[in-house]
């Protein structure tokens, strides 16, 4: 009689343990699903980060290219300005023969055709 009671108690404990084990397995499966979702999210975030890094590198390269172009254009402007400033444009009036052909008139006078030398 007593053995049978102990056997029933042991069976009850075993059933309770099995129920607890099933609950733990369900929790484990849920945790594994969450882990997989987190891993997918992490991979997506990594891909976005890599894409952002590529875009950042491209922007940096474009910025450097623009700086180079600006510097080249500034050097060209300086070169042209220097050429212009160093040019000597002295024409004596004896070198120009004025004709009577009028190209236009304005508030300051007339513009006529002239022949150089």
C-alpha distances in whole Angstrom, upper triangle without the diagonal:
4,5,5,6,9,10,11,12,14,15,17,18,20,21,23,24,25,27,28,30,31,33,34,36,37,39,40,42,43,45,46,48,49,50,52,54,55,56,58,60,60,62,64,65,66,68,70,71,72,74,75,76,79,80,81,82,85,86,87,89,90,91,93,95,96,97,99,101,102,103,105,106,107,109,111,112,113,115,117,117,119,121,122,123,125,127,131,132,135,138,141,143,146,143,143,145,144,145,146,142,140,136,136,136,134,134,136,138,139,137,139,139,140,141,140,143
4,5,5,6,9,10,11,12,14,15,16,18,20,21,22,24,26,27,28,30,31,33,34,36,37,38,40,42,43,44,46,48,48,50,52,53,54,57,58,59,60,62,63,64,67,68,69,70,73,73,74,77,78,79,80,83,84,84,86,88,89,90,92,94,95,96,98,99,101,103,104,105,107,109,110,111,113,114,115,117,119,120,121,123,125,128,130,133,136,139,141,144,141,141,143,142,143,144,141,138,135,134,135,132,133,134,136,137,135,138,137,138,139,138,141
4,5,5,6,9,10,10,12,14,15,16,18,20,20,22,24,25,26,28,30,31,32,34,36,36,38,40,41,42,44,46,46,48,50,51,52,54,56,57,58,60,61,62,64,66,67,68,71,72,72,75,76,77,78,81,82,82,84,86,87,88,91,92,93,95,97,98,99,101,102,103,105,107,108,109,111,113,113,115,117,118,119,121,123,127,128,132,134,138,139,142,139,139,141,141,141,142,139,137,133,132,133,131,131,132,135,135,133,136,136,137,137,136,139
4,5,5,6,9,10,10,12,14,15,16,18,19,21,22,24,25,27,28,30,31,33,34,35,37,39,40,41,43,45,46,47,49,50,51,53,55,56,57,59,60,61,64,65,66,68,70,71,72,74,75,76,78,80,81,82,84,86,86,88,90,91,92,94,96,97,98,100,102,103,104,106,107,108,110,112,113,114,116,118,118,120,122,126,127,131,133,137,139,141,139,138,140,140,140,141,138,136,132,131,132,130,130,131,134,134,132,135,135,136,136,135,138
4,5,5,6,8,10,10,12,14,15,16,18,20,21,22,24,25,27,28,30,31,33,34,36,37,39,40,42,43,44,46,48,49,50,52,54,54,56,58,59,60,62,64,65,66,68,69,70,73,74,75,76,79,80,80,83,84,85,86,89,90,91,93,94,95,97,99,100,101,103,105,106,107,109,110,111,113,115,116,117,119,121,124,126,129,132,135,137,140,137,136,139,138,139,139,136,134,130,129,130,128,128,129,132,132,131,133,133,134,135,134,137
4,5,5,6,8,10,10,12,14,15,16,18,20,21,22,24,25,26,28,30,31,32,34,36,37,38,40,41,42,44,46,47,48,50,52,52,54,56,57,58,60,62,62,64,66,67,68,70,72,73,74,76,77,78,80,82,83,84,86,88,88,90,92,93,94,96,98,99,100,102,103,105,106,108,109,111,113,114,115,117,119,122,124,127,130,133,135,138,135,134,137,136,137,138,135,132,129,128,128,126,127,128,130,131,129,131,131,132,133,132,135
4,5,5,6,9,10,10,12,14,15,16,18,20,20,22,24,25,26,28,30,31,32,34,35,36,39,40,41,43,45,46,47,49,50,51,53,55,56,57,59,61,61,63,65,66,67,69,71,71,73,75,76,77,79,81,82,83,85,87,87,89,91,92,93,95,97,98,99,101,102,104,106,107,108,110,112,113,114,116,118,121,123,126,129,132,134,137,134,133,136,135,136,136,133,131,127,127,127,125,126,127,129,130,128,130,130,131,132,131,134
4,5,5,6,9,10,10,12,14,15,16,18,19,21,22,24,25,27,28,30,31,33,34,36,37,39,40,42,43,44,46,48,49,50,52,54,55,56,58,60,60,62,64,65,66,68,70,71,72,74,75,76,78,80,81,82,84,86,87,88,90,91,93,95,96,97,99,101,102,103,105,106,107,109,111,112,113,115,117,120,122,125,128,131,133,136,133,132,135,134,134,135,132,130,126,125,126,124,124,125,128,128,126,129,129,130,131,130,133
4,5,5,6,8,10,10,12,14,15,16,18,20,21,22,24,26,27,28,30,31,32,34,36,37,38,40,42,43,44,46,48,48,50,52,53,54,56,58,59,60,62,63,64,67,68,69,70,73,73,74,76,78,79,80,82,84,85,87,88,89,91,93,94,95,97,99,100,101,103,104,105,107,109,110,111,113,115,118,120,123,126,129,131,134,131,130,133,132,133,133,130,128,124,123,124,122,122,123,126,126,125,127,127,128,129,128,131
4,5,5,6,9,10,10,12,14,15,16,18,20,21,22,24,25,26,28,30,31,32,34,36,36,38,40,41,42,44,46,46,48,50,51,52,54,56,57,58,60,61,62,64,66,67,68,71,72,72,74,76,77,78,80,82,83,85,86,87,89,91,92,93,95,97,98,99,101,103,103,105,107,108,109,111,113,117,118,121,124,127,129,132,129,129,131,130,131,132,129,127,123,122,123,121,121,122,125,125,123,126,126,127,127,126,129
4,5,5,6,8,10,10,12,14,15,16,18,20,21,22,24,25,27,28,30,31,33,34,35,37,39,40,41,43,45,45,47,49,50,51,53,55,56,57,59,61,62,64,65,66,68,70,71,72,74,75,76,78,80,81,82,84,86,87,88,90,91,92,94,96,97,98,100,102,103,104,106,107,108,110,112,116,117,121,123,127,128,131,128,128,130,129,130,131,127,125,122,121,122,120,120,121,124,124,122,124,124,125,126,125,128
4,5,5,6,8,10,10,12,14,15,16,18,20,21,23,24,26,27,28,30,32,33,34,36,38,39,40,42,43,44,46,48,49,50,52,54,55,56,58,59,60,63,64,65,67,69,70,71,73,74,75,77,79,80,81,83,84,85,87,89,90,91,93,95,96,97,99,101,101,103,105,106,107,109,111,115,116,119,122,125,127,130,127,126,129,128,129,129,126,124,120,119,120,118,118,119,122,122,120,123,123,124,125,124,127
4,5,5,6,9,10,10,12,14,15,16,18,20,21,22,24,26,26,28,30,31,32,34,36,37,38,40,42,42,44,46,47,48,50,52,52,54,56,57,58,60,62,63,64,66,67,68,70,72,73,74,76,78,79,80,82,83,85,87,88,89,91,93,94,95,97,98,99,101,103,104,105,107,109,112,114,117,120,123,125,128,125,124,127,126,127,127,124,122,118,117,118,116,116,117,120,120,119,121,121,122,123,122,125
4,5,5,6,9,10,10,12,14,15,16,18,20,20,22,24,25,26,28,30,31,32,34,35,37,39,40,41,43,45,46,47,49,50,51,53,55,56,57,59,61,61,63,65,66,67,69,71,72,73,75,76,77,79,81,82,83,85,87,88,89,91,92,94,95,97,98,100,102,103,104,106,107,111,112,116,118,122,124,126,124,123,126,125,126,126,123,121,117,116,117,115,116,117,119,119,118,120,120,121,122,121,123
4,5,5,6,9,10,10,12,14,15,16,18,20,21,23,24,25,27,29,30,31,33,34,36,37,39,40,42,43,45,46,48,49,50,52,54,55,56,58,60,61,62,64,65,66,68,70,71,72,74,76,77,79,80,81,83,85,86,87,89,90,92,93,95,96,97,99,101,102,103,105,107,110,112,115,117,121,123,125,123,122,124,124,124,125,122,119,116,115,116,114,114,115,118,118,116,119,118,120,120,119,122
4,5,5,6,9,10,11,12,14,15,17,18,20,21,22,24,26,27,28,30,32,33,34,36,37,38,40,42,43,44,46,48,49,50,52,53,54,57,58,59,61,63,63,65,67,68,69,71,73,74,75,77,78,79,81,83,84,85,87,89,90,91,93,94,95,97,99,100,101,103,105,108,110,113,116,119,121,124,121,120,123,122,122,123,120,118,114,113,114,112,112,113,116,116,114,117,117,118,119,118,121
4,5,5,6,9,10,10,12,14,15,16,18,20,21,22,24,25,26,28,30,31,32,34,36,36,38,40,41,42,44,46,47,48,50,51,52,55,56,57,58,61,62,62,64,66,67,68,70,72,73,75,76,77,79,81,82,83,85,87,88,89,91,92,93,95,97,98,99,101,103,106,108,111,114,117,119,122,119,118,121,120,121,122,119,116,113,112,113,111,111,112,114,115,113,116,115,116,117,116,119
4,5,5,6,9,10,10,12,14,15,16,18,20,21,22,24,25,27,29,30,31,33,34,35,37,39,40,41,43,45,46,47,49,50,51,53,55,56,57,59,61,62,64,65,66,68,70,71,72,74,76,77,78,80,81,82,84,86,87,88,90,92,93,94,96,97,98,100,102,106,107,111,113,117,118,121,118,117,120,119,120,120,117,115,111,111,112,110,110,111,114,114,112,114,114,115,116,115,118
4,5,5,6,9,10,11,12,14,15,17,18,20,21,23,24,26,27,28,30,32,33,34,36,38,39,40,42,43,45,46,48,49,50,52,54,55,57,58,59,61,63,64,65,67,69,70,71,73,74,75,77,79,80,81,83,85,86,87,89,90,91,93,95,96,97,99,101,105,106,109,112,115,117,120,117,116,118,118,118,119,116,113,110,109,110,108,108,109,112,112,110,113,112,114,114,114,116
4,5,5,6,9,10,11,12,14,15,16,18,20,21,22,24,26,27,28,30,31,32,34,36,37,38,40,42,42,44,46,47,48,51,52,53,54,56,57,58,61,62,63,64,66,68,69,71,72,73,75,77,78,79,81,83,84,85,87,88,89,91,93,94,95,97,99,102,104,107,109,113,115,118,115,114,117,116,117,117,114,112,108,107,108,106,106,107,110,110,108,111,111,112,113,112,115
4,5,5,6,9,10,10,12,14,15,16,18,20,20,22,24,25,26,28,30,31,32,34,35,36,39,40,41,43,45,46,47,49,50,51,53,55,56,57,59,61,61,63,65,66,67,69,71,72,73,75,77,78,79,81,82,84,85,87,88,89,91,93,94,96,97,101,102,106,108,112,114,116,114,113,115,115,115,116,113,111,107,106,107,105,106,107,109,109,107,110,110,111,111,110,113
4,5,5,6,9,10,10,12,14,15,17,18,20,21,23,24,25,27,29,30,31,33,34,36,37,39,40,42,43,45,46,48,49,50,52,54,55,56,58,60,61,62,64,65,67,68,70,71,73,74,76,77,79,80,81,83,85,86,87,89,91,92,93,95,96,100,101,105,107,111,113,115,112,112,114,113,114,114,111,109,105,105,105,104,104,105,108,108,106,108,108,109,110,109,112
4,5,5,6,9,10,11,12,14,15,17,18,20,21,22,24,26,27,28,30,32,33,34,36,37,38,40,42,43,44,46,48,49,51,52,53,54,57,58,59,61,62,64,65,67,68,69,71,73,74,75,77,79,80,81,83,84,85,87,89,90,91,93,95,98,99,103,105,109,111,113,111,110,112,111,112,113,109,107,103,103,103,101,102,103,105,106,104,106,106,107,108,107,110
4,5,5,6,9,10,10,12,14,15,16,18,20,21,22,24,25,26,28,30,31,32,34,36,36,38,40,41,42,44,46,47,48,50,51,52,54,56,57,58,60,62,63,65,66,67,69,71,72,73,75,77,78,79,81,82,83,85,87,88,89,91,93,96,98,101,104,107,109,112,109,108,111,110,111,111,108,106,102,102,102,100,101,102,104,105,103,105,105,106,107,106,109
4,5,5,6,9,10,10,12,14,15,16,18,20,21,22,24,25,27,29,30,31,33,34,35,37,39,40,41,43,45,46,47,49,50,51,53,55,56,58,59,61,62,64,65,66,68,70,71,72,74,76,77,78,80,81,82,84,86,87,88,90,92,96,97,100,103,106,108,111,108,107,110,109,110,110,107,105,101,101,101,100,100,101,103,104,102,104,104,105,106,105,107
4,5,5,6,9,10,11,12,14,15,17,18,20,21,23,24,26,27,28,30,32,33,34,36,38,39,40,42,43,45,46,48,49,50,52,54,55,57,58,59,61,63,64,65,67,69,70,71,73,74,75,77,79,80,81,83,85,86,87,89,91,94,95,99,101,105,107,109,106,106,108,107,108,108,105,103,99,98,99,97,98,99,101,102,100,102,102,103,104,103,106
4,5,5,6,9,10,10,12,14,15,16,18,20,21,22,24,26,26,28,30,31,32,34,36,37,38,40,42,42,44,46,47,48,50,52,53,54,56,57,59,61,62,63,65,67,68,69,71,72,73,75,77,78,79,81,83,84,85,87,89,92,93,97,99,103,104,107,105,104,106,105,106,107,104,101,98,97,98,96,96,97,99,100,98,100,100,101,102,101,104
4,5,5,6,9,10,10,12,14,15,16,18,20,20,22,24,25,26,28,30,31,32,34,35,37,39,40,41,43,45,46,47,49,50,51,53,55,56,57,59,61,62,63,65,66,67,69,71,72,73,75,77,78,79,81,82,84,85,87,91,92,96,98,102,103,106,103,103,105,104,105,106,103,101,97,96,97,95,96,97,99,99,97,100,99,100,101,100,103
4,5,5,6,9,10,11,12,14,15,17,18,20,21,23,24,25,27,29,30,31,33,34,36,37,39,40,42,43,45,46,48,49,50,52,54,55,56,58,60,61,62,64,65,67,68,70,71,73,74,76,77,79,80,81,83,85,86,90,91,95,97,101,102,105,102,101,104,103,104,104,101,99,95,95,96,94,94,95,98,98,96,98,98,99,100,99,102
4,5,5,6,9,10,11,12,14,15,16,18,20,21,22,24,26,27,28,30,32,33,34,36,37,38,40,42,43,44,46,48,49,51,52,53,55,57,58,59,61,63,64,65,67,68,69,71,73,74,75,77,79,80,81,83,85,88,89,93,95,99,100,103,100,99,102,101,102,102,99,97,93,92,93,91,92,93,95,95,94,96,96,97,98,97,100
4,5,5,6,9,10,10,12,14,15,16,18,20,21,22,24,25,26,28,30,31,32,34,36,36,38,40,41,42,44,46,47,48,50,51,53,55,56,57,59,61,62,63,65,66,67,69,71,72,73,75,77,78,79,81,83,86,87,91,93,97,99,101,99,98,100,100,100,101,98,96,92,91,92,90,91,92,94,94,93,95,95,96,97,96,98
4,5,5,6,9,10,10,12,14,15,16,18,20,21,22,24,25,27,29,30,31,33,34,35,37,39,40,41,43,45,46,47,49,50,52,53,55,56,58,59,61,62,64,65,67,68,70,71,72,74,76,77,78,80,82,85,86,90,92,96,98,100,98,97,99,99,99,100,97,95,91,91,92,90,90,91,94,94,92,94,94,95,95,94,97
4,5,5,6,9,10,11,12,14,15,17,18,20,21,23,24,26,27,28,30,32,33,34,36,38,39,40,42,43,45,46,48,49,51,52,54,55,57,58,60,61,63,64,65,67,69,70,71,73,75,76,77,79,80,84,85,89,91,95,96,99,96,95,98,97,97,98,95,93,89,88,89,88,88,89,92,92,90,92,92,93,93,93,95
4,5,5,6,9,10,10,12,14,15,16,18,20,21,22,24,26,27,28,30,31,32,34,36,37,38,40,42,42,44,46,47,48,50,52,53,55,56,58,59,61,62,63,65,67,68,69,71,73,73,75,77,78,82,83,87,89,93,94,97,94,93,96,95,96,96,93,91,87,87,87,86,86,87,89,90,88,90,90,91,92,91,94
4,5,5,6,9,10,10,12,14,15,16,18,20,21,22,24,25,26,28,30,31,32,34,35,37,39,40,41,43,44,46,47,49,50,52,53,55,56,57,59,61,62,63,65,67,68,69,71,72,73,75,77,81,82,85,88,91,93,96,93,92,95,94,95,96,93,91,87,86,87,85,86,87,89,89,87,90,89,90,91,90,93
4,5,5,6,9,10,10,12,14,15,16,18,20,21,23,24,25,27,29,30,31,33,34,36,37,39,40,42,43,45,46,48,49,51,52,54,55,56,58,60,61,62,64,65,67,68,70,71,73,74,76,80,81,84,87,90,92,95,92,91,93,93,93,94,91,89,85,85,86,84,85,86,88,88,86,88,88,89,89,88,91
4,5,5,6,9,10,11,12,14,15,17,18,20,21,22,24,26,27,28,30,32,33,34,36,37,38,40,42,43,45,46,48,49,51,52,53,55,57,58,59,61,63,64,65,67,68,69,71,73,74,78,79,83,85,88,90,93,90,89,91,91,91,92,89,87,83,82,83,82,82,83,85,85,84,86,86,87,87,86,89
4,5,5,6,9,10,10,12,14,15,16,18,20,21,22,24,25,26,28,30,31,32,34,36,37,38,40,41,43,44,46,47,49,50,52,53,55,56,57,59,61,62,63,65,67,68,69,71,72,76,77,81,83,87,89,91,89,88,90,89,90,91,88,86,82,81,82,80,81,82,84,84,82,85,85,86,86,85,88
4,5,5,6,9,10,10,12,14,15,16,18,20,21,22,24,25,27,29,30,31,33,34,36,37,39,40,41,43,45,46,47,49,51,52,53,55,56,58,59,61,62,64,65,67,68,70,71,75,76,80,82,86,88,90,87,87,89,89,89,90,87,85,82,81,82,80,81,82,84,84,82,84,84,85,85,84,87
4,5,5,6,9,10,11,12,14,15,17,18,20,21,23,24,26,27,28,30,32,33,34,36,37,39,40,42,43,45,46,48,49,51,52,54,55,57,58,59,61,63,64,65,67,69,70,74,75,78,81,84,86,89,86,85,87,87,87,88,85,83,79,79,80,78,79,80,82,82,80,82,82,83,83,82,85
4,5,5,6,9,10,11,12,14,15,16,18,20,21,22,24,26,27,28,30,31,32,34,36,37,38,40,42,43,45,46,47,49,51,52,53,55,56,58,59,61,62,63,65,67,68,72,73,76,79,82,84,87,84,83,85,85,85,86,83,81,77,77,78,76,76,77,80,80,78,80,80,81,82,81,83
4,5,5,6,9,10,10,12,14,15,16,18,20,21,22,24,25,26,28,30,31,33,34,36,37,39,40,41,43,45,46,47,49,51,52,53,55,56,57,59,61,62,63,65,67,70,72,75,78,81,83,86,83,82,85,84,85,86,83,81,77,77,78,76,76,77,79,80,77,80,79,80,81,80,82
4,5,5,6,9,10,10,12,14,15,17,18,20,21,23,24,25,27,28,30,31,33,34,36,37,39,40,42,43,45,46,48,49,51,52,54,55,56,58,60,61,62,64,66,69,70,74,76,80,82,84,82,81,83,83,84,85,82,80,76,75,77,75,76,76,79,79,76,78,78,79,79,78,81
4,5,5,6,9,10,11,12,14,15,16,18,20,21,22,24,26,27,28,30,31,33,34,36,37,39,40,42,43,45,46,48,49,51,52,53,55,57,58,59,61,62,64,68,69,72,74,78,80,82,80,79,81,80,81,82,79,77,73,73,74,72,73,74,76,76,74,76,76,76,77,76,79
4,5,5,6,9,10,10,12,14,15,16,18,20,21,22,24,25,26,28,30,31,32,34,36,37,38,40,41,43,45,46,47,49,50,52,53,55,56,57,59,61,62,66,67,71,73,77,78,81,78,77,80,79,80,81,78,76,72,72,73,71,71,72,74,75,72,75,75,75,76,75,78
4,5,5,6,9,10,10,12,14,15,16,18,20,21,22,24,25,27,28,30,31,33,34,36,37,39,40,42,43,45,46,47,49,51,52,53,55,56,58,59,61,65,66,70,72,76,78,80,77,77,79,79,80,81,78,76,72,72,73,71,72,72,75,75,72,75,74,75,75,74,77
4,5,5,6,9,10,11,12,14,15,17,18,20,21,22,24,26,27,28,30,32,33,34,36,37,39,40,42,43,45,46,48,49,50,52,54,55,56,58,60,63,64,68,70,74,76,78,75,75,77,77,78,79,76,74,70,70,71,69,70,71,73,73,70,72,72,73,73,72,75
4,5,5,6,9,10,10,12,14,15,16,18,20,21,22,24,25,27,28,30,31,32,34,36,37,38,40,42,43,44,46,47,48,50,52,53,54,56,58,61,62,66,68,72,74,76,74,73,75,75,75,76,73,71,67,67,68,66,67,68,70,70,68,70,70,71,71,70,73
4,5,5,6,9,10,10,12,14,15,16,18,20,21,22,24,25,27,28,30,31,33,34,36,37,39,40,41,43,45,46,47,49,51,52,53,55,56,60,61,65,67,71,73,75,73,72,75,74,75,76,73,71,68,67,68,66,67,67,70,70,68,70,70,70,71,70,72
4,5,5,6,9,10,10,12,14,15,16,18,20,21,22,24,26,27,28,30,31,33,34,36,37,39,40,42,43,45,46,48,49,51,52,54,55,59,60,64,66,70,72,74,71,71,74,73,74,75,72,70,67,67,68,66,67,67,69,69,67,69,69,69,70,68,71
4,5,5,6,9,10,11,12,14,15,16,18,20,21,22,24,26,27,28,30,31,33,34,36,37,39,40,42,43,44,46,48,49,50,52,54,57,58,62,64,68,70,72,69,69,71,71,71,73,69,68,64,64,65,63,64,65,67,67,64,66,66,67,67,66,69
4,5,5,6,9,10,10,12,14,15,16,18,20,21,22,24,25,26,28,30,31,32,34,36,37,38,40,41,43,44,46,47,48,50,52,56,57,60,63,66,68,71,68,67,70,69,70,71,68,66,63,62,63,61,62,63,65,65,63,65,65,65,66,65,68
4,5,5,6,9,10,10,12,14,15,16,18,20,21,22,24,25,27,28,30,31,33,34,36,37,39,40,41,43,45,46,47,49,51,54,56,59,62,65,67,70,67,67,69,69,70,71,69,67,63,63,64,62,63,63,65,65,63,65,65,65,66,64,67
4,5,5,6,9,10,11,12,14,15,16,18,20,21,22,24,26,27,28,30,31,33,34,36,37,39,40,42,43,45,46,48,49,53,54,58,60,64,66,68,65,65,67,67,68,69,66,65,61,61,62,61,61,62,64,64,61,63,63,63,63,62,65
4,5,5,6,9,10,10,12,14,15,16,18,20,21,22,24,25,27,28,30,31,32,34,36,37,38,40,42,43,44,46,47,51,52,56,58,62,64,66,63,63,65,65,66,67,64,62,58,58,59,58,58,59,61,61,58,61,60,61,61,60,63
4,5,5,6,9,10,10,12,14,15,16,18,20,21,22,24,25,27,28,30,31,33,34,36,37,39,40,41,43,45,46,50,51,55,57,61,63,65,63,62,65,64,66,67,64,62,58,58,59,57,58,58,60,60,58,60,60,60,61,60,62
4,5,5,6,9,10,10,12,14,15,16,18,20,21,22,24,26,27,28,30,31,33,34,36,37,39,40,42,43,45,49,50,54,56,60,62,64,61,61,64,64,65,66,63,62,58,58,59,58,58,58,60,60,58,60,59,60,60,58,61
4,5,5,6,8,10,10,12,14,15,16,18,20,21,22,24,26,27,28,30,31,33,34,36,37,38,40,42,43,47,48,52,54,58,60,62,59,59,61,61,62,63,60,59,55,55,56,55,56,56,58,58,55,57,56,57,57,56,59
4,5,5,6,9,10,10,12,14,15,16,18,20,21,22,24,25,26,28,30,31,32,34,36,37,38,40,42,45,46,50,52,56,58,60,58,57,60,59,61,62,59,57,53,53,54,53,53,53,56,56,53,55,55,55,56,55,57
4,5,5,6,9,10,10,12,14,15,16,18,20,21,22,24,25,27,28,30,31,33,35,36,37,39,40,44,46,49,52,55,57,60,57,57,60,59,61,62,60,58,54,54,55,53,54,54,56,56,54,56,55,56,56,54,57
4,5,5,6,9,10,10,12,14,15,16,18,20,21,22,24,26,27,28,30,31,33,34,36,37,39,43,44,48,50,54,56,58,55,55,58,58,59,61,58,56,53,53,54,53,53,53,55,55,53,54,54,54,54,52,55
4,5,5,6,9,10,10,12,14,15,16,18,20,21,22,24,25,27,28,30,31,32,34,36,37,41,42,46,48,52,54,56,53,53,55,55,56,58,55,53,50,49,51,49,50,50,52,52,49,51,51,51,52,50,53
4,5,5,6,9,10,10,12,14,15,16,18,20,21,22,24,26,27,28,30,31,32,34,36,40,41,44,47,51,53,55,52,52,55,55,56,57,55,53,49,49,50,48,49,49,51,51,49,51,50,51,51,50,52
4,5,5,6,9,10,11,12,14,15,16,18,20,21,22,24,25,27,29,30,31,33,35,38,40,43,46,50,52,54,52,51,54,54,56,57,55,53,50,50,51,49,50,50,52,52,49,51,50,50,51,49,51
4,5,5,6,9,10,11,12,14,15,16,18,20,21,22,24,26,27,28,30,31,33,37,38,42,44,48,50,52,49,49,52,52,53,55,52,51,47,47,49,47,48,48,50,49,47,49,48,48,48,46,49
4,5,5,6,8,10,10,12,14,15,16,18,20,21,22,24,25,26,28,30,31,35,36,40,42,46,48,50,48,47,50,50,51,53,50,48,45,45,46,44,45,45,47,47,44,46,46,46,46,45,47
4,5,5,6,9,10,10,12,14,15,16,18,20,21,22,24,25,26,28,30,34,35,39,41,45,47,50,47,47,50,50,51,53,51,49,45,45,46,45,45,45,47,47,45,47,46,46,46,45,47
4,5,5,6,9,10,11,12,14,15,16,18,20,21,22,24,25,27,29,32,34,38,40,44,46,48,46,46,49,49,50,52,50,48,45,45,46,45,46,45,47,47,44,46,45,45,45,43,45
4,5,5,6,8,10,10,12,14,15,16,18,20,21,22,24,25,27,31,32,35,38,42,44,46,43,43,46,46,47,49,47,45,42,42,43,42,43,42,44,44,41,43,42,42,42,40,43
4,5,5,6,9,10,10,12,14,15,16,18,20,21,22,24,25,29,30,34,37,40,42,45,42,42,45,45,46,48,46,44,40,40,41,40,40,40,42,42,40,42,41,41,41,40,42
4,5,5,6,9,10,10,12,14,15,16,18,20,21,22,24,28,30,33,36,39,42,44,42,42,45,45,47,49,47,45,42,42,43,41,42,41,43,43,41,42,42,41,42,40,42
4,5,5,6,9,10,10,12,14,15,16,18,20,21,22,26,28,31,34,38,40,42,40,40,43,43,45,47,45,43,40,40,42,40,41,40,42,42,39,41,40,39,39,37,39
4,5,5,6,8,10,10,12,14,15,16,18,20,21,25,26,29,32,36,38,40,37,37,40,40,42,44,41,40,37,37,38,37,38,37,39,38,36,37,37,36,37,35,37
4,5,5,6,9,10,10,12,14,15,16,18,20,23,25,28,31,35,37,40,37,37,40,40,42,44,42,40,37,37,38,37,37,36,38,38,36,38,37,37,37,35,37
4,5,5,6,9,10,10,12,14,15,16,18,22,24,27,30,34,36,39,36,36,40,40,42,44,42,41,38,38,39,38,39,37,39,39,36,38,37,36,36,34,36
4,5,5,6,8,10,10,12,14,15,16,20,22,25,28,32,34,36,33,34,37,37,39,41,39,38,35,35,37,36,36,35,37,36,34,35,34,33,33,31,33
4,5,5,6,8,10,10,12,14,15,19,20,24,26,30,32,35,32,32,35,35,37,39,37,36,33,33,34,33,33,32,34,34,31,33,32,32,32,30,32
4,6,5,6,9,10,10,12,14,18,20,23,26,29,32,34,32,32,36,36,38,40,39,37,35,35,36,34,35,33,35,35,33,34,34,33,33,31,33
4,5,5,6,9,10,11,12,16,18,22,24,28,31,33,30,31,34,35,37,39,38,37,34,35,36,35,36,34,35,35,32,33,32,31,31,29,30
4,5,5,6,9,10,11,14,16,19,22,25,28,30,28,28,31,31,34,36,34,33,30,31,32,31,32,30,32,31,29,30,29,28,28,26,28
4,5,5,6,8,10,13,15,18,21,25,27,29,27,27,31,31,34,36,34,33,30,30,31,30,30,29,30,30,28,29,29,28,28,26,28
4,5,5,6,9,12,14,17,21,24,27,29,27,28,31,32,35,37,36,35,32,33,34,32,33,31,32,32,30,31,30,29,29,26,28
4,6,5,6,10,12,15,18,22,25,27,24,25,28,29,32,34,33,32,30,31,32,31,32,30,31,31,28,29,28,26,26,23,25
4,5,5,9,10,13,16,20,22,25,22,23,26,27,29,32,30,29,27,28,29,28,28,26,27,27,25,26,25,24,24,21,23
4,6,8,10,13,16,20,22,25,23,24,27,28,31,33,32,31,29,29,30,29,29,27,28,28,26,27,27,25,25,23,24
4,6,10,12,16,19,22,24,22,23,27,28,31,34,33,32,30,31,32,31,31,29,30,30,27,28,27,25,25,22,23
4,6,9,12,16,19,21,18,20,23,24,27,30,29,29,27,28,29,29,29,27,27,27,24,25,24,22,21,18,20
4,6,9,12,16,17,15,17,21,22,25,28,28,27,26,27,28,28,28,25,26,26,23,23,22,20,19,16,17
4,6,10,13,15,13,14,17,18,22,24,24,24,22,24,24,24,25,22,22,22,19,19,19,16,16,13,15
4,7,10,12,10,12,16,17,20,23,24,23,23,24,25,25,25,22,22,21,19,19,18,15,15,12,13
4,6,8,7,8,12,13,17,20,20,21,20,22,23,23,24,21,20,19,17,16,15,12,12,9,10
4,5,6,7,11,13,16,19,21,21,21,23,23,24,25,21,20,20,18,17,16,13,12,10,10
4,5,5,8,10,13,16,18,18,19,21,21,22,23,19,18,17,15,14,14,10,11,9,10
4,6,7,10,14,17,19,20,21,23,24,25,26,23,21,20,18,16,15,12,11,9,8
4,7,10,13,17,18,19,20,22,23,25,26,23,21,20,17,15,14,10,8,6,5
4,6,10,13,14,15,16,18,20,21,23,20,18,16,14,11,10,6,5,5,6
4,7,10,12,14,15,18,19,21,23,21,18,16,14,10,9,6,5,6,7
4,7,9,10,12,14,15,18,20,17,15,12,10,7,6,4,6,9,11
4,5,8,11,13,15,18,20,18,15,12,10,7,6,6,8,11,13
4,6,10,12,13,16,19,17,14,10,10,7,7,9,11,15,17
4,6,9,11,15,18,17,14,10,9,6,6,9,11,15,17
4,6,8,11,14,14,10,7,6,4,6,10,13,16,19
4,7,10,14,14,11,8,5,5,7,10,13,16,20
4,7,11,11,9,6,5,7,10,13,17,19,22
4,7,8,6,4,6,9,12,15,19,21,24
4,5,5,6,8,12,15,17,21,23,26
4,6,8,11,14,18,20,24,25,28
4,7,9,13,16,17,21,22,25
4,7,10,13,15,19,20,23
4,6,10,12,16,18,21
4,7,9,13,15,18
4,6,10,13,16
4,7,10,13
4,6,10
4,6
4
